Amino acid sequence: MVDDGPGTDDAEQGRALAAALAGLRAALAELRLPLDLPGADDDRAAVRRLTAHLDDYLLPRVRQMGAPLLAVVGGSTGAGKSTLVNSLLGTAVTPAGVLRPTTRSPVLVHHPDDTVWFRSDRILPTLPRVTGRDAEGRALRLVADTAVPRGLALLDAPDIDSVVEENRQLGAELLAAADLWVFVTTAARYADAVPWDLLAAAARRRAVVAMVLNRVDEPAREAVTADLGRMLTERGLAQARLLVVPESRTDDGLLPERAVAQLGTWLRDVVGDPTARAEMVRATVAGAVDDLLAQAPGLASAAEAQTAHVESLRRTAREAHRAAARSLDAATSDGTLLRGEVLARWQEFVGTGELLRAVEQRVSRSRDRLTAFLRGRPAPEPVAQAITSGLVDLVVDAADTAAERTTSAWRADPAGRALLHGPDLGRSSTDLRPRIAEEVRAWQKRVLELVATEGADKRFTARALSFGVNGLGAALMVAIFASTGGLTAAEVGVAGGTAVLAQRLLEAVFGDDAVRRLTRTAQQDLTARLDALLDVEVARFTTTLDALDLAPDQGARLRAAGQELSRAARALAPAEGAAERVAPARGAAPSSADDATAEPGEGRVARWWRRLWQG
């Protein structure tokens, strides 16, 4: 459509269609369907199939509408495809025999003048070009022969039901690249399931199909052709051309000319009229585009389902770790931490009651008593160490719980279960404990800096120095963990009293407002540090999801590309009544018999096509 449109408008519309197809091809290339959701295997196969169809047929055909027609001769094992091709040409260009598979490498036969069209990777770009008879595997063997009409190429494809899986895949791939499907079967094999699966794809694309019934005994001809015709109609291929090759003896591996005359005449007719040929190509392209447009929304929905499922798995991991963060917020403010070792070390530092009684006196009268009391008391470092140890245990326990909840939820989901590989994600990171200890020590250092900064005010310097920065820092940490909501009745009396002591000691030194500000700042800093530790833990799960490389808008991009293709295809659709303005094949006017049998509203080209496909 790019190279031979009848006018500037057609050429521009052809370029628009090619650009829209390229846009859809790019959207398919970016599509990711990594999760094992229901139907995902079928969706991935559909993406591969549509991508190959765009690369092998639609894009090259739309860009070069004047290129020769490619007729792919495909079919079941032993149907006689290679013999048929050789017989049409009158010489053996493709191997035929009783060994299976016979056609190991596809053979493309073309007129010498058309060599330039097939030497490059214009079509079937993944197949290297070779010449000679020794080519095997994934290679396209090119043969130039004057027996092939200009503007037509015959491609002998591997068996679609070959015992070799690669041959089966290649056979289906080649059929998808065809302008014409010449499908060869036999009276004994025409009802086999495998060919009909491929023919269903042809029906979806409204492809031009010639069904060749090979090696038919004359007595069975009428019954077999009638049954095959019925099957074609029932499967949406009523327009397929049904051609019969009678059972015949071969001479040097070739069928007699009369046996293949019907097929040969049909192929020459297809390329013999430029107008009809162009209309056929347009119809084939239109059918293939419609098939793309029919399948693209389903793939877009599949992509959106993948993206939504990834986000669901991500939410599961994040919610589990947010719950862990909430549990840490509670544990660091409800008195839970003021148990066991922390409580014991704090009591060693402050004593049982003397300091509390001293603090209860007015500060102006008791400063000297407080200072004298604190001199000689145990250093506050054991308190800080006990707090570090307690926080490490709290965070590890919370992280373990979050990891267990996440893995349990993912394991219950088939798509999530497939992602639980590699390091054990059911527990927290192996290096979490030392990282927590490092963060807690950094927090404690920050607490001491807050105390020192606050005590640098001249009004508080002497008082702060008398208590010691480390001692005041330990008191501030205890005050942060001071609420008794999480303690047992037996613990409340002891821990609650020590918490009150820490609060009053700080108030005596800094005043109520300063203590509230210090407590709030230190608490926020601790929360931020613990949240950051949990963020690293949840990242073990979210990184696994990020590695899937799912763009959140991949479904939307595919839908947009499909809409653009739909617009371009509509713009290129033939105008109403255009068929009536096109001359029929061979330049002949329709006969009176044609007029008598025409369908209501049927134009001359439509009548010609009906005669050509239906005989």
DOGU-743866 format. One line per 2 residues: for each residue x, y, z of C-alpha. Coordinates in nm, 4 decimals. Layout:
N
X Y Z  ...
This chain:
615
0.0000 0.0000 0.0000  0.3016 0.2209 0.0361
0.4571 0.1530 -0.3019  0.1794 0.1221 -0.5583
-0.1345 0.3058 -0.4539  -0.3315 0.4567 -0.7356
-0.2919 0.8063 -0.5978  -0.1331 1.0269 -0.3372
-0.4203 0.9788 -0.0926  -0.3928 0.5990 -0.1107
-0.0169 0.6167 -0.0667  -0.0473 0.8363 0.2415
-0.3182 0.6161 0.3849  -0.0976 0.3144 0.3202
0.1870 0.4786 0.5079  -0.0517 0.5564 0.7924
-0.1585 0.1918 0.8056  0.2048 0.0760 0.8037
0.2851 0.3191 1.0853  -0.0155 0.1996 1.2864
0.0887 -0.1636 1.2383  0.4415 -0.0755 1.3481
0.2956 0.0946 1.6559  0.0973 -0.2153 1.7445
0.4067 -0.4265 1.6867  0.6006 -0.2074 1.9316
0.3224 -0.2342 2.1912  0.3258 -0.6146 2.1572
0.7050 -0.6185 2.1949  0.6756 -0.4274 2.5229
0.4031 -0.6550 2.6564  0.5033 -0.8620 2.9594
0.2918 -1.1536 3.0842  0.5265 -1.3201 3.3353
0.2757 -1.4333 3.5984  0.1151 -1.7750 3.5706
-0.2402 -1.6455 3.5746  -0.5220 -1.8526 3.4215
-0.4881 -1.8443 3.0432  -0.1429 -1.6823 3.0539
0.0158 -1.9547 2.8394  -0.2442 -1.8988 2.5684
-0.1963 -1.5229 2.5894  0.1822 -1.5538 2.5545
0.1366 -1.7816 2.2550  -0.1023 -1.5279 2.1020
0.1538 -1.2493 2.1472  0.4208 -1.4591 1.9761
0.1814 -1.5534 1.6976  0.0657 -1.1984 1.6294
0.4189 -1.0622 1.6457  0.5381 -1.3210 1.3961
0.2422 -1.2498 1.1697  0.3231 -0.8792 1.1726
0.6907 -0.9413 1.1000  0.6461 -1.2212 0.8487
0.3488 -1.0932 0.6554  0.1520 -0.7805 0.7442
0.4284 -0.5220 0.7761  0.6237 -0.6268 0.4659
0.3057 -0.6713 0.2644  0.1564 -0.3329 0.3579
0.4863 -0.1573 0.2928  0.5216 -0.3224 -0.0480
0.1844 -0.4097 -0.1915  0.3368 -0.4661 -0.5346
0.5566 -0.7521 -0.4158  0.4880 -1.0980 -0.5643
0.2179 -1.3082 -0.4053  0.3437 -1.5806 -0.1751
0.1492 -1.9062 -0.2029  0.2471 -2.1398 0.0802
0.1875 -2.5051 0.0098  0.1219 -2.6670 0.3457
-0.0520 -2.9682 0.4880  -0.0208 -3.2973 0.6696
0.2554 -3.5542 0.6596  0.2524 -3.7588 0.3405
-0.0115 -3.5458 0.1690  0.2124 -3.5058 -0.1366
0.2966 -3.1336 -0.1097  0.6464 -3.1584 -0.2538
0.5329 -3.3861 -0.5374  0.2585 -3.1394 -0.6170
0.5017 -2.8428 -0.6309  0.7466 -3.0370 -0.8464
0.4664 -3.1441 -1.0810  0.3425 -2.7880 -1.1217
0.6924 -2.6822 -1.2263  0.7697 -2.9918 -1.4326
1.0967 -3.0522 -1.2511  1.2143 -3.1660 -0.9083
1.3054 -2.8566 -0.7112  1.2031 -2.9794 -0.3677
1.2727 -3.3284 -0.2263  0.9898 -3.5821 -0.2237
0.9948 -3.9379 -0.0969  0.8663 -4.1909 0.1517
1.0961 -4.0902 0.4385  0.9438 -3.8524 0.6940
0.9905 -3.5696 0.7352  1.0797 -3.5108 0.3697
1.0913 -3.1281 0.3582  1.3396 -3.0372 0.6295
1.4062 -2.6834 0.5092  1.1338 -2.4777 0.3362
1.1829 -2.4251 -0.0374  1.0667 -2.1044 -0.2061
1.0407 -2.1174 -0.5846  1.0055 -1.7905 -0.7753
1.0510 -1.6465 -1.1228  1.4098 -1.5274 -1.1853
1.2851 -1.1714 -1.2352  1.1427 -1.1727 -0.8825
1.4646 -1.2755 -0.7078  1.5163 -0.9327 -0.5537
1.1907 -0.9627 -0.3591  1.3002 -1.2738 -0.1686
1.6774 -1.2452 -0.1371  1.6436 -0.9927 0.1460
1.4679 -1.0462 0.4776  1.1620 -0.8518 0.3612
0.9454 -1.1490 0.4605  1.0247 -1.4225 0.7132
1.3145 -1.2188 0.8559  1.4192 -1.4887 1.1026
1.5027 -1.7376 0.8247  1.8470 -1.7061 0.6611
1.8513 -1.7353 0.2800  2.0384 -2.0239 0.1190
2.0665 -2.1819 -0.2227  2.1515 -2.5370 -0.3214
1.9955 -2.8656 -0.2212  2.1758 -2.9322 0.1045
2.0028 -2.6735 0.3224  1.8375 -2.8075 0.6385
1.6767 -2.6636 0.9496  1.5645 -2.3027 0.9880
1.6732 -2.1694 0.6501  1.4795 -2.0609 0.3448
1.6113 -2.2259 0.0279  1.5556 -2.0065 -0.2771
1.5071 -2.1577 -0.6208  1.4568 -1.9476 -0.9358
1.2519 -2.1166 -1.2086  1.0868 -1.9722 -1.5184
0.7978 -2.2152 -1.4805  0.6648 -1.9954 -1.1994
0.4604 -1.6986 -1.3288  0.6009 -1.3537 -1.2566
0.4412 -1.2085 -0.9484  0.3959 -1.5469 -0.7763
0.6156 -1.7587 -0.5503  0.5470 -2.1118 -0.4271
0.6765 -2.2092 -0.0852  0.6906 -2.5789 0.0031
0.6526 -2.5837 0.3822  0.7336 -2.8570 0.6364
0.4538 -3.0816 0.7581  0.2206 -2.9141 1.0055
0.1910 -3.2452 1.1944  0.5557 -3.3450 1.1617
0.7109 -3.5739 1.4210  0.9734 -3.2996 1.4592
0.8329 -3.0193 1.6755  1.0495 -2.7542 1.5094
0.9057 -2.8541 1.1719  0.5509 -2.8214 1.3033
0.6215 -2.4747 1.4391  0.7949 -2.3684 1.1186
0.5100 -2.4990 0.9045  0.2555 -2.2951 1.0987
0.4824 -1.9897 1.0870  0.5144 -2.0115 0.7097
0.1409 -2.0459 0.6587  0.0901 -1.7285 0.8612
0.3195 -1.5463 0.6161  0.1157 -1.6461 0.3096
-0.0930 -1.4356 0.0752  -0.2511 -1.7620 -0.0417
-0.2867 -2.0853 0.1483  -0.2603 -2.3910 -0.0745
-0.3608 -2.6543 0.1758  -0.2940 -3.0122 0.0647
-0.4727 -3.3101 0.2149  -0.5921 -3.6515 0.1027
-0.9172 -3.8415 0.0983  -0.7927 -4.0406 0.3959
-0.6654 -3.7435 0.6027  -0.8909 -3.4453 0.5360
-1.0828 -3.4826 0.8630  -0.7690 -3.4845 1.0834
-0.7837 -3.2308 1.3660  -0.4442 -3.0609 1.3279
-0.5052 -2.9065 0.9830  -0.8389 -2.7685 1.0940
-0.6776 -2.5838 1.3828  -0.4679 -2.3893 1.1324
-0.7585 -2.3485 0.8943  -0.9547 -2.1898 1.1779
-0.6858 -1.9209 1.1895  -0.7278 -1.8749 0.8151
-1.1019 -1.8311 0.8614  -1.0462 -1.5648 1.1289
-0.8200 -1.3713 0.8940  -1.0467 -1.4247 0.5941
-0.7411 -1.5550 0.4128  -0.7582 -1.6818 0.0548
-0.7445 -2.0611 0.0825  -0.7238 -2.3285 -0.1820
-0.7945 -2.6726 -0.0404  -0.6260 -2.9336 -0.2600
-0.7702 -3.2824 -0.2210  -0.4885 -3.5026 -0.3446
-0.4862 -3.8624 -0.4690  -0.8626 -3.8980 -0.5024
-1.0039 -4.2133 -0.6597  -1.2670 -4.1276 -0.9166
-1.5445 -4.3414 -0.7618  -1.5067 -4.1590 -0.4282
-1.4601 -3.8129 -0.5721  -1.8153 -3.6860 -0.5444
-1.8757 -3.8104 -0.1899  -1.5390 -3.6918 -0.0553
-1.5540 -3.3470 -0.2125  -1.9105 -3.2992 -0.0893
-1.8131 -3.3908 0.2672  -1.5015 -3.1724 0.2590
-1.7043 -2.8845 0.1152  -1.9511 -2.9213 0.4000
-1.6699 -2.9096 0.6577  -1.5231 -2.5989 0.4972
-1.8581 -2.4233 0.5084  -1.9237 -2.5218 0.8693
-1.5838 -2.3846 0.9725  -1.6195 -2.0450 0.8093
-1.4334 -2.1271 0.4885  -1.7207 -2.1387 0.2423
-1.5200 -1.9172 0.0037  -1.2249 -2.1576 -0.0024
-1.1435 -2.2936 -0.3484  -1.1705 -2.6739 -0.3477
-0.9405 -2.8343 -0.6053  -0.9082 -3.2062 -0.6766
-0.5973 -3.3947 -0.7893  -0.6951 -3.7441 -0.9040
-0.5006 -4.0553 -0.8148  -0.2311 -4.0852 -1.0833
0.0897 -4.2703 -1.1539  0.4066 -4.0629 -1.1276
0.6806 -4.0453 -1.3868  1.0221 -3.9725 -1.2334
0.8369 -3.8508 -0.9254  0.6105 -3.6126 -1.1195
0.2370 -3.6268 -1.1647  0.1006 -3.5983 -1.5199
0.0256 -3.2445 -1.6326  -0.3488 -3.3094 -1.6521
-0.3568 -3.4094 -1.2838  -0.2360 -3.0673 -1.1675
-0.3895 -2.8606 -1.4477  -0.6787 -2.7349 -1.2341
-0.4446 -2.6070 -0.9606  -0.2020 -2.4577 -1.2109
-0.4769 -2.2743 -1.3959  -0.6164 -2.1344 -1.0719
-0.2758 -2.0027 -0.9611  -0.2133 -1.8370 -1.2980
-0.5586 -1.6784 -1.2847  -0.4824 -1.5378 -0.9411
-0.1817 -1.3400 -1.0651  -0.2976 -1.2874 -1.4221
-0.5249 -0.9888 -1.3581  -0.3510 -0.6965 -1.1810
-0.6756 -0.5396 -1.0621  -0.8126 -0.8618 -0.9209
-0.4753 -0.9431 -0.7679  -0.4627 -0.6039 -0.5938
-0.8162 -0.6483 -0.4619  -0.7280 -0.9926 -0.3319
-0.4226 -0.8592 -0.1491  -0.6260 -0.5780 0.0026
-0.8905 -0.8257 0.1167  -0.6246 -1.0524 0.2702
-0.4581 -0.7608 0.4484  -0.7939 -0.6340 0.5712
-0.8781 -0.9750 0.7129  -0.5414 -1.0007 0.8867
-0.5806 -0.6510 1.0327  -0.9295 -0.7352 1.1549
-0.7897 -1.0455 1.3227  -0.5291 -0.8303 1.4970
-0.7944 -0.5845 1.6089  -1.0109 -0.8687 1.7395
-0.7307 -1.0164 1.9503  -0.5600 -0.6992 2.0761
-0.8265 -0.6046 2.3372  -0.8059 -0.9488 2.4952
-0.4285 -0.9207 2.5216  -0.4636 -0.5703 2.6652
-0.6983 -0.7110 2.9306  -0.4494 -0.9894 3.0015
-0.1739 -0.7304 3.0436  -0.3918 -0.5247 3.2778
-0.4738 -0.8375 3.4782  -0.1009 -0.9055 3.5150
-0.0348 -0.5497 3.6295  -0.3254 -0.5593 3.8748
-0.2085 -0.8923 4.0159  0.1438 -0.7625 4.0644
0.0025 -0.4645 4.2522  -0.2076 -0.6998 4.4651
0.1018 -0.8994 4.5576  0.2857 -0.5746 4.6274
0.0045 -0.4531 4.8555  0.0135 -0.7810 5.0444
0.3844 -0.7372 5.1187  0.3532 -0.3713 5.2080
0.0503 -0.4198 5.4322  0.2243 -0.6982 5.6229
0.5251 -0.4746 5.6842  0.3081 -0.1739 5.7674
0.1438 -0.3919 6.0305  0.4940 -0.4700 6.1591
0.5705 -0.0964 6.1750  0.2511 -0.0343 6.3736
0.3440 -0.3100 6.6156  0.6843 -0.1468 6.6665
0.5231 0.1924 6.7264  0.3117 0.0357 6.9971
0.5964 -0.1648 7.1499  0.8224 0.1400 7.1755
0.5609 0.3534 7.3496  0.3421 0.1259 7.5606
0.5989 0.0160 7.8165  0.6706 -0.3168 7.6490
1.0398 -0.2343 7.6238  1.0625 -0.1494 7.9957
1.0819 -0.5114 8.0984  1.3540 -0.7525 8.1885
1.7032 -0.6318 8.1110  1.6137 -0.2696 8.0333
1.4197 -0.2325 8.3572  1.6949 -0.3956 8.5609
1.9723 -0.1781 8.4145  1.7685 0.1399 8.4626
1.7021 0.0533 8.8264  2.0697 -0.0097 8.8838
2.1399 0.3362 8.7464  1.8769 0.5364 8.9369
1.8406 0.3317 9.2556  1.5083 0.2341 9.4098
1.3729 0.5513 9.5642  1.6309 0.7989 9.6850
1.6586 0.9841 9.3555  1.2815 0.9944 9.3144
1.2443 1.1543 9.6544  1.5186 1.4012 9.5690
1.3553 1.4986 9.2426  1.0225 1.5496 9.4198
1.1826 1.8350 9.6184  1.1899 2.1742 9.4595
1.4767 2.1973 9.2131  1.6121 2.5189 9.3618
1.6659 2.3479 9.6991  1.7663 2.0022 9.5844
2.0111 2.0629 9.3006  2.3095 2.0034 9.5215
2.1478 1.6896 9.6680  2.0720 1.5569 9.3186
2.4237 1.6264 9.1997  2.5762 1.4670 9.5041
2.3452 1.1646 9.4693  2.4309 1.1052 9.1040
2.8015 1.1243 9.1653  2.9303 0.7727 9.2036
2.6197 0.6081 9.0510  2.6745 0.3320 8.7928
2.7396 0.4534 8.4355  2.4293 0.4644 8.2088
2.5912 0.2588 7.9276  2.4310 -0.0703 8.0408
2.0918 0.0984 8.0034  2.1706 0.1915 7.6430
2.3015 -0.1569 7.5703  1.9892 -0.3162 7.7156
1.7725 -0.0837 7.5045  1.9715 -0.1786 7.1935
1.9297 -0.5479 7.2639  1.5585 -0.5085 7.3324
1.4964 -0.3091 7.0166  1.6896 -0.5593 6.8041
1.4708 -0.8421 6.9337  1.1518 -0.6393 6.8769
1.2374 -0.5447 6.5190  1.3547 -0.8924 6.4194
1.0377 -1.0454 6.5597  0.8204 -0.7913 6.3734
1.0136 -0.8425 6.0484  0.9915 -1.2217 6.0814
0.6157 -1.1962 6.1320  0.5761 -0.9710 5.8264
0.7888 -1.2009 5.6103  0.5922 -1.5050 5.7221
0.2589 -1.3377 5.6526  0.3723 -1.2256 5.3081
0.5122 -1.5612 5.2021  0.2017 -1.7400 5.3316
-0.0213 -1.5126 5.1243  0.1991 -1.5445 4.8148
0.2256 -1.9203 4.8529  -0.1539 -1.9471 4.8512
-0.1522 -1.7720 4.5111  -0.0172 -1.9779 4.2160
0.1304 -1.6671 4.0541  0.2894 -1.5542 4.3804
0.4142 -1.9022 4.4651  0.6227 -1.9084 4.1467
0.8052 -1.5962 4.2674  0.9188 -1.7497 4.5975
1.2525 -1.8762 4.4761  1.6121 -1.8066 4.5652
1.6828 -1.6823 4.9216  1.4350 -1.7827 5.1912
1.1840 -1.4995 5.2077  0.9887 -1.6595 5.4905
1.2148 -1.4991 5.7506  1.3839 -1.1637 5.7862
1.7190 -1.0905 5.6239  2.0184 -1.2725 5.7652
2.1998 -0.9424 5.8233  1.9037 -0.7671 5.9863
2.0284 -0.7928 6.3475  2.3566 -0.6083 6.2942
2.1789 -0.3453 6.0827  1.9229 -0.2868 6.3587
2.1964 -0.2590 6.6223  2.3789 -0.0063 6.4064
2.0647 0.2027 6.3587  1.9782 0.1921 6.7309
2.3294 0.3046 6.8255  2.3006 0.5869 6.5719
1.9643 0.6817 6.7265  2.1098 0.6806 7.0771
2.3911 0.9029 6.9577  2.1297 1.1383 6.8151
1.9464 1.1376 7.1506  2.2659 1.2405 7.3291
2.3185 1.5163 7.0717  1.9655 1.6432 7.1376
2.0332 1.6471 7.5124  2.3695 1.8172 7.4702
2.2233 2.0784 7.2347  1.9380 2.1506 7.4728
2.1776 2.1657 7.7683  2.4054 2.4106 7.5871
2.1652 2.6891 7.6835  2.3353 2.8859 7.9627
2.0385 2.8452 8.1926  2.0711 2.4664 8.1865
2.4450 2.4063 8.1474  2.5351 2.3605 8.5105
2.2284 2.1516 8.5823  2.2810 1.9315 8.2737
2.6470 1.8796 8.3492  2.5656 1.7828 8.7044
2.3452 1.4966 8.5801  2.5676 1.4063 8.2861
2.4644 1.3998 7.9205  2.4685 1.0187 7.9106
2.2513 0.9975 8.2183  2.0004 1.2470 8.0826
2.0041 1.0645 7.7465  1.9227 0.7381 7.9202
1.6405 0.9117 8.1062  1.5028 1.0501 7.7785
1.5059 0.7023 7.6210  1.3208 0.5600 7.9189
1.0682 0.8439 7.9049  0.9976 0.7603 7.5379
0.9199 0.3994 7.6271  0.7388 0.5045 7.9462
0.3690 0.4299 7.8910  0.2587 0.1352 8.1025
-0.0166 0.0149 7.8712  0.1671 -0.3028 7.7787
0.2863 -0.4068 8.1221  0.1375 -0.6613 8.3611
-0.0025 -0.5524 8.6937  0.3128 -0.6587 8.8751
0.5334 -0.4637 8.6370  0.3311 -0.1444 8.6412
0.4316 -0.0441 8.9916  0.8023 -0.0813 8.9335
0.8335 0.0316 8.5726  0.5737 0.3016 8.6126
0.7612 0.4526 8.9018  1.0905 0.4535 8.7164
0.9208 0.6085 8.4139  0.7811 0.8879 8.6290
1.1277 0.9341 8.7727  1.2818 0.9740 8.4272
1.0118 1.2230 8.3274  1.0518 1.4331 8.6412
1.4295 1.4238 8.6234  1.4179 1.5625 8.2692
1.1584 1.8232 8.3635  1.3740 1.9323 8.6550
1.6642 1.9917 8.4176  1.4963 2.1199 8.0984
1.1412 2.2138 8.1854  0.8075 2.0715 8.0645
0.8016 2.2184 7.7130  1.1582 2.1203 7.6326
1.0994 1.7642 7.7528  0.7911 1.7294 7.5348
0.9857 1.8598 7.2344  1.2849 1.6350 7.3005
1.0640 1.3307 7.3489  0.8687 1.3968 7.0303
1.1830 1.4544 6.8232  1.3589 1.1447 6.9527
1.0461 0.9324 6.9062  1.0048 1.0481 6.5451
1.3696 0.9786 6.4714  1.3420 0.6271 6.6127
1.0233 0.5595 6.4157  1.1857 0.6785 6.0921
1.4863 0.4546 6.1482  1.2763 0.1483 6.2244
1.0536 0.2188 5.9217  1.3637 0.2397 5.7025
1.4769 -0.1010 5.8288  1.1376 -0.2488 5.7439
1.1467 -0.0793 5.4026  1.4597 -0.2790 5.3266
1.2790 -0.5946 5.4335  0.9720 -0.5336 5.2186
1.2016 -0.4487 4.9263  1.3073 -0.8141 4.9156
0.9541 -0.8849 4.7949  0.8881 -0.5726 4.5888
1.2225 -0.6041 4.4089  1.1116 -0.9473 4.2921
0.8005 -0.7838 4.1481  0.9956 -0.4945 3.9968
1.2196 -0.7450 3.8184  0.9149 -0.8626 3.6222
0.9483 -0.5343 3.4296  0.5747 -0.4714 3.4049
0.4923 -0.1210 3.2848  0.1754 -0.0086 3.4644
0.0299 0.1279 3.1401  0.1203 -0.1607 2.9083
-0.2427 -0.2578 2.8597  -0.3425 0.1025 2.7902
-0.0622 0.1395 2.5352  -0.1772 -0.1710 2.3510
-0.5371 -0.0464 2.3496  -0.4243 0.2904 2.2145
-0.2188 0.1201 1.9417  -0.5211 -0.0903 1.8487
-0.7412 0.2182 1.8267  -0.4876 0.3904 1.6024
-0.4740 0.0840 1.3776  -0.8528 0.0746 1.3624
-0.8627 0.4365 1.2470  -0.5954 0.3764 0.9824
-0.7739 0.0639 0.8569  -1.1071 0.2448 0.8300
-0.9472 0.5254 0.6319  -0.8091 0.2747 0.3822
-1.1310 0.0754 0.3405  -1.2635 0.0766 -0.0184
-1.5277 0.3359 -0.0870  -1.8828 0.2144 -0.1280
-1.9410 0.1055 -0.4865  -1.5657 0.0885 -0.5634
-1.5940 -0.2774 -0.6653  -1.8340 -0.1917 -0.9470
-1.5802 0.0484 -1.0947  -1.3098 -0.2181 -1.1269
-1.2847 -0.4232 -1.4478  -1.3309 -0.7979 -1.4073
-1.0493 -1.0487 -1.4467  -0.8999 -1.1117 -1.7914
-1.0655 -0.7885 -1.9162  -1.3873 -0.9703 -2.0107
-1.7282 -0.8249 -1.9538  -1.9584 -1.0325 -1.7379
-2.1679 -1.2737 -1.9368  -2.5438 -1.2893 -1.9282
-2.5077 -1.6105 -1.7315  -2.3060 -1.4197 -1.4703
-2.5768 -1.1551 -1.4505  -2.8426 -1.4209 -1.4111
-2.6630 -1.5876 -1.1203  -2.5412 -1.2718 -0.9461
-2.6340 -1.2161 -0.5843  -2.8462 -0.9034 -0.5155
-2.6195 -0.5963 -0.5211  -2.3198 -0.8005 -0.6351
-2.0695 -0.6067 -0.8484  -1.8544 -0.7338 -1.1323
-1.5425 -0.7911 -0.9213  -1.7451 -0.9689 -0.6551
-1.8920 -1.1957 -0.9216  -1.5449 -1.2670 -1.0569
-1.4197 -1.3606 -0.7097  -1.7182 -1.5852 -0.6556
-1.6428 -1.7656 -0.9813  -1.2721 -1.7862 -0.9008
-1.3038 -1.9248 -0.5464  -1.6103 -2.1409 -0.5949
-1.5290 -2.2599 -0.9465
